[in-house]
Amino acid sequence: MVGGNLFHYRKNSWPPQEYINRATLQLFDIDGAAPPEHALRRKLNSHASILKEFSITFREAIQMIRLGIRLWHYVREEASHGRKAPIDPFTREHCKPSASQGVPLGGMGSGSISRGFRGEFRQFQILPGTCETSPVMANQFSIFISRDGGKKKYSSVLSPGQHGGLGKPNDQGISSWGWNLNGQHSTYHALFPRAWTVYDGEPDPELKISCRQISPFIPHNYRESSLPTSVFVYTLVNTGKERAKVSLCFTWANSIGGTSHLTGNHVNEPFIGDDGVSGVLLHHKTAKDNPPVTYAIAACETQNVSVSVLPCFGLNEESCVTAKDMWGKMVQDGHFDQENFSKGPSMPSSPGDTHCAAVSASTWVEPHGKCTIAFAVSWSSPKVKFCKGKSYNRRYTKYYGTSKYAAKDLVHDSLTKYILWEEEIEKWQNPILKDDKLPEWYKFTLFNELYFLVAGGTVWIDSGLPMEDSVGTNSVITNDKKSKRKHVTIVHKSTGLVKETAVEDCDASVDVDPSSGGDTARRGSSDEEESSSCGSGDGENSLKTSPIKLPKPINDDEDVGRFLYLEGVEYIMWCTYDVHFYASFALLELFPKIELSIQSEFANAVLFEDRRKVKFLAEGNQGIRKVKGAVPHDLGTHDPWHEMNAYNIHDTSRWKDLNPKFVLQVYRDFAATGDLSFGADVWPAVCAAIDYMDQFDRDNDGMIENDGFPDQTYDAWTVHGISAYCGSLWLAALQAAATMAVQLGDHAFAEKCKNKFVKAKVVFEEKLWNGSYFNYDSGFSNNSKSIQADQLAGQWYTAASGLPNLFDDCKIRSALQKIHDFNVMKVQGGRIGAVNGMHPNGKVDETCMQSREVWTGVTYAAAATMIHAGMTEQAFTTAEGIFLAGWSDEGYGYAFQTPEGWTTDGHFRSLIYMRPLAIWAMQSALSSSKTVHKAPMVVAMDRSHEPSDTSNLSYNKGGVKKRVKKPWCFGNAIFHCSC
C-alpha cells in the first residue's frame, strides 16, 4: 500500500539535508561533489524488497487457455532452434527482481550495465536482446584508510554486505573481504545520467566521501552519447586532526553477467596510457560465437594520486593470487606492486575459474584537506550480432574503430572529458530543475525515466548495411509521383553497380534475395513456414523479403546510423511501434535525428510485403508476416529490419491503431522539425497508411470499426464497433494527413482526408459521446460504457502537434475530468496513477487483465493531454500517482525499472518497459504552451485544414527547437492560412 505522508505539490519534499548532515553538504560544495538539490534519494541500508509480479485471475486463465497452450509450444519450438521467443511468460530469471535498481552506466546503444543504489553492478545487457539480472559481486569499490602511522586502520567494501553468498568461513573469494559498511549514514542520490553516493563518516568517522557517477548521455550530441563508458569521481574530505593515507580499489570480474565468467579463455592485461591513465584490460571470449567483449578499468594518476594494478586474481583457492590475497595486500600496503604494469597478458582462464582485476589509487589527505580520485570503466563490444546471423558495427566504432583495444581509448577519453560532459548535462537540466512552477517529484522523475534509453536494450549501429553479408543485392523502393510507378534500385555489393527498374504501383510486393547473387527484383516469396535456426547465416529463407533501405548520401553530421530499442527486457521486440507512439516524445525532444531515422525505417517498411507464413497464437490461424500498406508492429527480434513483426499473438495487419499512429507521429515530427526532406521522403508511406485503413470503414461513413477482438495496443482488451481509442486516433490522423498534404502540395489527397474527417467526426461523437465522456466502444458488451483513461489519445497528439482540437473544449475537459475523478481518484485516492478502465459506477473494469491495470505510460499521456487542455493541477495529480507508487520510498520499488503497468494492489507486469518515457510528453506539453501559437478558429467541420503553427519549428545545429520563417503559404488552399 502506498503511504500517505507525501502530498501533491509538496515543494522541497526531498532536500538533501534531510538525508545528509548540513555540515557535510557544505564540505562537498566543490566541483559537483555535493548531491543536487533535486534527486531521488535512498539510504544505503534501505531494504530492497522483492517485487511482486502480477497473476491472472481464474476467469482470465480460462479466457486465455488456448493462447497459453499455443504460446507454450511456440516458446519450446523457438528454444529448439536456439532462439528466445519474443514473449515468454513461462521462463523465470534465477534472480528475483527487487527494489534495488539505480542509474545505469554508459551511453546509448553500445550495451549497458546497471548499478544498484547500494553499489552493486547488475543487469548486464552487453549482447543484444539478453539481460543478465544477477549482480556480479566481485565488481566493487573498496576503501583502505590508515592514520597515526598505521595505528588506526579502516577498510571496507563501499557497499553494504547484505547479499547472499557472503560470509562463508575460510573463503578465499569475496567473502573474505571486509563487508563492514552498515549504510546507516550513507545515502544514494539519483538524477540521470548521474548519481551520487555520500558516505558520511563510514567507515572512518573523520573521513567524508562522495562518489559521483557520470555517463555521457548528452542530448543532441550524437557522438558522446553513443560511448560505452562511465566515470566515478571520488571526493575525499578529512575532518580529522591528522593526515590520512587513503586508497581506493576498483575490482572487476571478466564477465558479461550470469555464469559467463566461468566459461574459460578469458585474458587480462595491464596497460599504462597517456595523461596518467592506467589500468587493466579484460578480454572476454563470449559463448555461441557472439562477438568478443573487452573491458577497461582505470584510474587517473596526478601529482597527488598514485595508481597501481593487480592484473589478475581469482575467486577460489587454486588461483595463483586469490581475492583474499588481494584484500590482504591492500590492507597491509594500500597499493599493489609497480612491476605489475610490466606483466604481459595473463594465461587464459580455465573453464570454471574466474579472472578478476583490480586498480588502486592512493593519496594522502591532509587535516581538513580535500582530494579527488577519478576511476572509469569502459567496454568495447564493436560488433552486434543478431541471432539469425547478421552483424553490424556499433555506432561508437565510427569514432574508435573495431579493435579490442578501443576500450583503452574510451576509458582514457572518459577520464579526460568528463568535466565537459557534466557542463553540458547541467546546461540541459538546470532550466527545468530551477523552474519553481514545477513539482519537486516531477523534476527528477522526468530525467530519471530516461534510464530506459540506456538500460532498455538499446542498439545503435553505424551503418545501414550488415558487416558480413554474402554476395547479393539490396533494394530501395521510392515513389515517382509523376508516373505513379515505383523505382527499385538494385545495388550489387560485389561490384558497386546500380540498376533501376520500374514496378507498377499495384504490385503487391517487391522482394530481393540478397543470397541469390541475382540482379532482378522478384514479386512475392515462398509461402513455406520459416524454420531457420539461430546462427544459420544469411540463408534464403531468412532474407527473401524486407530488403534493406540504403541510406542516402548525407554529410557526416546528419548520419546518425540506425537505432533500436526494446519494448521491454521481457518483451524482446525492437522498436515496438504502438508503444513507441508514447515513448517517442523523449527522442524527439532530446535526439530528434534518431527519432526521424526510426520514422523513416517504418515508412520504408509500410511499402513492403513479406509473404512468409506465420501462425498467430491467439486464434491459431495463419497469415503472412507483413502486409503491404500495414505499419509493422515492430522491426523484428532475431533479424531486425529484415524480419519484421516478431509479435505473433494477433495479426497486427488487422490492428486499427498502428496506421493512425504512424501518420500522427510522422506529422508531429515533420511539424516540430520543419524538415521538408523528411516529409517528402515519408509521404508515399503516409498516403499508403491512410488508404490501407479504408477496408475497416465497412459502412462508408468515414469512421473505422474494430473487429471484435483486441485489435490495438491493448491486446487483451476486446473492442466492438467504433472505439474511443482507435476512433480518436483515426480522426487525428485524418486531420494530420490533410494538413501535411497541403504543406507538401498534394491537394487532392488533402481534400480526400478532409471529406473523411468531416463524416467520421459526426459519427464518432454520435456513437460514443454520452454527455460527460466517450464510451469505450459502440458495442453492447458489459464494458462498452467503460471510462477508458486513453480515450483521448487522438486529441493528445492533435494538441501536441499544434493542430486544432478534434472536439469542443467543453467535451475535452469533461472527459478528462471524468478520467481524473474516476480512473485516478477513485483508486487508492489517486496514489497509483490512472487505471485503464473504470465502470460508470466507480468500480474498476475487470473485463480483462489490461482493463484493470494501471499503465504508467498511459497515465503520463493522460496527464499530458490534461496540460494541453489547461488542466495542469489535475495533470500533476494524475502523474504523481506513478511517482508515489513506482519511485518513492513508500511505493512498490520500481525505480529505474518502471514496468508497463501494475494492478491496483501494486503487482507489476513487464519491468523496464518503453512506454513510461511518455513523461516527456508532459514536458512537451508544458513547453508548447509557451512556444506554439493557438491556431485560428474556423468553421467547426473545417478545422482540420488549419495549418499548424508548429510548422514554424525547426532545429539548429545543436538540435534545439527554434522559430523559422514560414516556408509555405496556402492562401488559395482548402486550409485557411493566416499568413
C-alpha positions, 0 to 999 in steps of 0.5 A: 500500500502506498503511504500517505505522508507525501502530498501533491505539490509538496515543494522541497519534499526531498532536500538533501539535508534531510538525508545528509548532515548540513555540515557535510553538504557544505564540505562537498560544495566543490566541483559537483561533489555535493548531491543536487538539490533535486534527486531521488534519494535512498539510504544505503541500508534501505531494504530492497524488497522483492517485487511482486509480479502480477497473476491472472485471475481464474476467469482470465486463465480460462479466457486465455487457455488456448493462447497459453497452450499455443504460446507454450509450444511456440516458446519450446519450438523457438528454444529448439532452434536456439532462439528466445521467443519474443514473449515468454511468460513461462521462463523465470530469471534465477534472480528475483527482481527487487527494489534495488535498481539505480542509474545505469552506466554508459551511453546509448546503444553500445550495451549497458550495465546497471548499478544498484543504489547500494553499489552493486553492478547488475543487469548486464545487457552487453549482447543484444536482446539478453539481460543478465539480472544477477549482480556480479559481486566481485565488481566493487569499490573498496576503501583502505584508510590508515592514520597515526602511522598505521595505528588506526586502520579502516577498510571496507567494501563501499557497499553494504554486505547484505547479499547472499553468498557472503560470509562463508568461513575460510573463503578465499573469494569475496567473502573474505573481504571486509563487508563492514559498511552498515549504510546507516549514514550513507545515502544514494542520490539519483538524477540521470545520467548521474548519481551520487553516493555520500558516505558520511563518516563510514567507515572512518568517522573523520573521513567524508566521501562522495562518489559521483557517477557520470555517463555521457548521455548528452542530448543532441550530441550524437557522438558522446552519447553513443560511448560505452563508458562511465566515470566515478569521481571520488571526493575525499574530505578529512575532518580529522586532526591528522593526515590520512593515507587513503586508497581506493580499489576498483575490482572487476570480474571478466564477465558479461553477467550470469555464469559467463565468467566461468566459461574459460579463455578469458585474458587480462592485461595491464596497460599504462596510457597517456595523461596518467591513465592506467589500468587493466584490460579484460578480454572476454571470449563470449559463448555461441560465437557472439562477438568478443567483449573487452573491458577497461578499468582505470584510474587517473594518476596526478601529482597527488594520486598514485595508481597501481594494478593487480592484473589478475586474481581469482575467486577460489583457492587454486588461483595463483593470487586469490581475492583474499590475497588481494584484500590482504595486500591492500590492507597491509600496503594500500597499493599493489606492486609497480612491476605489475604494469610490466606483466604481459597478458595473463594465461587464459582462464580455465573453464570454471575459474574466474579472472578478476582485476583490480586498480588502486589509487592512493593519496594522502589527505591532509587535516581538513584537506580535500582530494579527488580520485577519478576511476572509469570503466569502459567496454568495447563490444564493436560488433552486434550480432543478431541471432539469425546471423547478421552483424553490424558495427556499433555506432561508437566504432565510427569514432574508435574503430573495431579493435579490442583495444578501443576500450583503452581509448574510451576509458582514457577519453572518459577520464579526460572529458568528463568535466565537459560532459557534466557542463553540458548535462547541467546546461540541459537540466538546470532550466527545468530543475530551477523552474519553481512552477514545477513539482519537486517529484516531477523534476527528477522523475522526468530525467530519471525515466530516461534510464530506459534509453540506456538500460532498455536494450538499446542498439545503435549501429553505424551503418545501414548495411550488415558487416558480413553479408554474402554476395547479393543485392539490396533494394530501395523502393521510392515513389515517382509521383509523376508516373505513379510507378515505383523505382527499385534500385538494385545495388550489387555489393560485389561490384558497386553497380546500380540498376533501376527498374520500374514496378507498377504501383499495384504490385503487391510486393517487391522482394530481393534475395540478397543470397541469390547473387541475382540482379532482378527484383522478384514479386512475392516469396515462398509461402513455406513456414520459416524454420531457420535456426539461430546462427544459420547465416544469411540463408534464403529463407531468412532474407527473401523479403524486407530488403534493406533501405540504403541510406542516402548520401548525407554529410557526416553530421546528419548520419546518425546510423540506425537505432533500436530499442526494446519494448521491454527486457521481457518483451524482446521486440525492437522498436515496438511501434504502438508503444513507441507512439508514447515513448517517442516524445523523449527522442524527439525532444532530446535526439530528434535525428534518431527519432526521424531515422526510426520514422523513416525505417517504418515508412520504408517498411509500410511499402513492403510485403513479406509473404512468409507464413506465420501462425498467430497464437491467439486464434491459431490461424495463419497469415503472412508476416507483413502486409503491404500498406500495414505499419509493422508492429515492430522491426523484428527480434532475431533479424531486425529490419529484415524480419519484421513483426516478431509479435505473433499473438494477433495479426497486427495487419488487422490492428486499427491503431498502428496506421493512425499512429504512424501518420500522427507521429510522422506529422508531429515530427515533420511539424516540430522539425520543419524538415521538408526532406523528411516529409517528402521522403515519408509521404508515399508511406503516409498516403499508403497508411491512410488508404490501407485503413479504408477496408475497416470503414465497412459502412462508408461513413468515414469512421473505422470499426474494430473487429471484435477482438483486441485489435490495438495496443491493448491486446487483451482488451476486446473492442466492438464497433467504433472505439474511443481509442482507435476512433480518436486516433483515426480522426487525428490522423485524418486531420494530420494527413490533410494538413501535411498534404497541403504543406507538401502540395498534394491537394487532392489527397488533402481534400480526400482526408478532409471529406473523411474527417468531416463524416467520421467526426459526426459519427464518432461523437454520435456513437460514443459521446454520452454527455460527460465522456466517450464510451469505450466502444459502440458495442453492447458488451458489459464494458462498452460504457467503460471510462477508458483513461486513453480515450483521448489519445487522438486529441493528445497528439492533435494538441501536441502537434499544434493542430486544432482540437478534434472536439469542443473544449467543453467535451475535452475537459469533461472527459478528462475530468471524468478520467481524473475523478474516476480512473485516478481518484477513485483508486487508492485516492489517486496514489497509483496513477490512472487505471485503464478502465473504470465502470460508470459506477466507480468500480474498476473494469475487470473485463480483462487483465489490461482493463484493470491495470494501471499503465504508467505510460498511459497515465503520463499521456493522460496527464499530458493531454490534461496540460494541453487542455489547461488542466495542469493541477489535475495533470500533476495529480494524475502523474504523481500517482506513478511517482508515489507508487513506482519511485518513492520510498513508500511505493512498490520499488520500481525505480529505474525499472518502471514496468508497463503497468501494475494492478491496483494492489501494486503487482507489476507486469513487464519491468523496464518497459518503453512506454513510461518515457511518455513523461516527456510528453508532459514536458512537451506539453508544458513547453508548447504552451509557451512556444506554439501559437493557438491556431485560428478558429474556423468553421467547426467541420473545417478545422482540420485544414488549419495549418499548424503553427508548429510548422514554424519549428525547426532545429539548429545545429545543436538540435534545439527547437527554434522559430523559422520563417514560414516556408509555405503559404496556402492562401488559395488552399482548402486550409485557411492560412493566416499568413 
